[in-house]
Amino acid sequence: MSPFGRSFADGDRIEISGAVIRLKVHARARRVSLRLDRSRREVVATAPSPRRLGEAAAFARDRIDWILARLAELPSALPLAPGARLSLFGAEVVLGVGAGRARLVKPDPDGPGQILAPGAGEPYARAVQRVVKRHALEELSALTAIHARTLGAAQPKIALTDARSRWGSCKPAVGVQPAVIRYSWRLALAPPEVSDYVVAHECAHLRELNHGPRFWALVEALVGDPAPHRQWLRLHGARLHAVGATEAS
């Protein structure tokens, strides 16, 4: 029995001093650890096996000051609700309510664009997110095609994720199977030069499956100095994960 007087299962959530802690089993983990999940605005306590979840919960309790400090650093959540404003690849859009299929209305010279979706609450938010993802897939695919062509590489398959800690990943081609590049759909919310950098970064992996000097030379040839874009993601990436989140009650 754990010090909490109960046993735990993978996926259980506990509350300590107002902070939500999610318990997770990860078979590859070597030890108990804590991780901040910015998009869900909670801390994940990971254990190598179910029998050590009580230990993970106790570790979270012992580190509650660290947990509260990390949660306090998170930017305010931006729920996807009517009236909210987003920036999609640098273009401002306002969320509104409209009948029929959720859709993006491109901006005109007189004002911002709109995302119109039916309903309210969580169904509305999911519909808006689908629109943003469709737009992200279109734009990121187009950028990928440009950079891959510049590098003389075959066009990879493109997929979207909502990864918590990576903005992109590249799986190399195997035999007749093409390479696969996965991007966080939240790159649609970043400045266009930042999302373009991430695309260039992953496309450079089509030629160099490492982060050595030749890899960075390819990135610089595609988008110039990557340092400002990397810094932007370090400083402001949490803001992208706050979009669509809700404040903890």
Buried (B, 14 or more C-beta within 10 A) or exposed (E): EBEEEEEBEEEBEBEBEEBBBBBBBEEEBEEBBBBBBBBBBBBBBBBBEEEBBBBBBBBBBEBBEEBBEBBEEBBEBBBBBBEBEBBBBEBEBBBBEBEEEBEBBEBEEEEBBBBBBEEEEEEBBBBBBBBBBBBBBBBBBEBBBBBBEEBEBEBBBBBBBEBBEEBBBBBEBEEEEBBBBBBBBBBBBBBBBBBBBBBBBBBBBBEBEEEEEEBBEBBBEBBEEBEEBBEBBEEBBBBBBBBBBBEBE
